[in-house]
Amino acid sequence: MNSRLLLEQYRHWIYPRPIEDMRKAISSGGYLEIGDPTYYWPLMWSDSRRVDQPLDVLCAGCGSNQAAYYACQNPQWNVVGIDVSDSGLAHQSLLKERHALRNLELIEIDLTQVSQLGKSFDFITCTGVLHHMTDPDAGLKALSSVLRPDGILNIMMYGKHLRMGIYPLQEAFRLMRLEQSSSDVTLIREILQSLPQDHPVHRYMRHSNDLGYDAGIVDTFLNPLDQAYSVKDIFSFTRRAGLEFLNWCEPAEYSLRAQVPEDHPLWSRLDDLSQEEAAHLCDLLLQSRGTHRWMAAHPDYVAKAKIPFDHDALFDYTFRLTPGGKINEGHDSSGSDLFECTRGNLTFKFPGLLHHLTECMSFSRSIRSVLESDASFANDIQSLKAYVSRTLRDLYEMGHVQIFMPDSSQVLS
Ligand SMILES: C[S@@+](CC[C@H](N)C(=O)[O-])C[C@H]1O[C@@H](n2cnc3c(N)ncnc32)[C@H](O)[C@@H]1O
């Protein structure tokens, strides 16, 4: 019953807001797909896959724009967009024709049936879809079955805590028997405006782009099928499908190091937290995520792609600053070197030694070769290595650096 209503919703309230000229939207910076492998390549395939290799891409639940975006942005990729809504697909057919996207195939099919296409994929994106299914587990398992052994799944699902103001309102609107009609959308806008300034929904609304248009209001407040996930839920959901968590699209949002000041009393109680526990704690403390975006892959691939922070092999890796990041050199009050890594509104300070690491930042030299080339470190190489691996782990967890397997520098060239 609810899945039939959901299908009716996406047929009638075409979502997201259709883009008329995809090339213009991309070139003006008006549309960027978070999760586009072009921007996350080293987090996905730091081993051997070259940026210019063609990819087979699946957009599962592609809505009105997403598959056309990938096909337009990456003409060398083969993109398949699937959806159950014929109106979303019809808009992308227009975009396909308008921009002569010969690398785009659009198919009306339920994503749980995707194996019937007889294809497998290097990259699957499924954003804003699984949390609207009656059985999200079956959805993720179906996608996992068509993911190649070194393929990556990019998923976005609702985050529980920032959306906590949404669910009581959904129930209230059901009680009021509001329908998916223009007049009831207008009424919802009026109700939202009348709510007290400290109502939890206002915090959500400040973070969401969806509430400026009618289909976004319907999707948020009148959706018949909608469930949200905590960070802990995300890890178990991923594993139940036989997949393993690879990384967040924006790791800093889930890093205590990034989110909690260094001198905070909380640090005295945080020994021995795994990265997963730390991310869960971040989510519980900050309650700032209305969506979670992460990458998953088959367990064997994730084991291979894991960066060995606790192992000497780390020093054969290379790394670079994440594009958009900057390093500033300075001094603390006692005159010692103090480095500051900034990216967007995130800053991470760390003392000394970084001038040695900056030499590796073009990923042309391994960390080992830089450390071993300075004779002054010879006596204390073990503590230097401990410092370097700690600092690199922090920088990596905050998304400030991208780390590459040995001999993989060609992947970006
Ligand atoms: C919120 S929209 C997200 C669209 C797109 N992924 C994006 O991020 O812009 C959800 C889309 O998933 C589609 N959808 C929902 N359940 C589906 C299913 N079982 N199989 C395929 N598509 C589905 C809907 O028709 C709708 O187009």
The ligand as an ORCA input file, in Angstrom:
! r2SCAN-3c Opt
* xyz 0 1
  C      14.272     11.239     -3.162
  S      14.387     10.699     -4.802
  C      16.139     10.682     -5.041
  C      16.558     10.858     -6.479
  C      18.056     10.843     -6.744
  N      18.705      9.653     -6.284
  C      18.727     12.042     -6.155
  O      19.477     11.924     -5.169
  O      18.496     13.137     -6.686
  C      14.001      8.989     -4.677
  C      13.880      8.310     -6.023
  O      13.944      6.894     -5.803
  C      12.976      6.279     -6.618
  N      12.651      4.976     -6.015
  C      12.026      4.728     -4.841
  N      11.941      3.404     -4.623
  C      12.549      2.793     -5.671
  C      12.795      1.444     -6.022
  N      12.382      0.455     -5.234
  N      13.452      1.186     -7.161
  C      13.865      2.193     -7.980
  N      13.654      3.510     -7.707
  C      13.002      3.800     -6.563
  C      11.831      7.254     -6.643
  O      10.963      7.040     -7.727
  C      12.565      8.578     -6.729
  O      12.808      8.963     -8.053
*
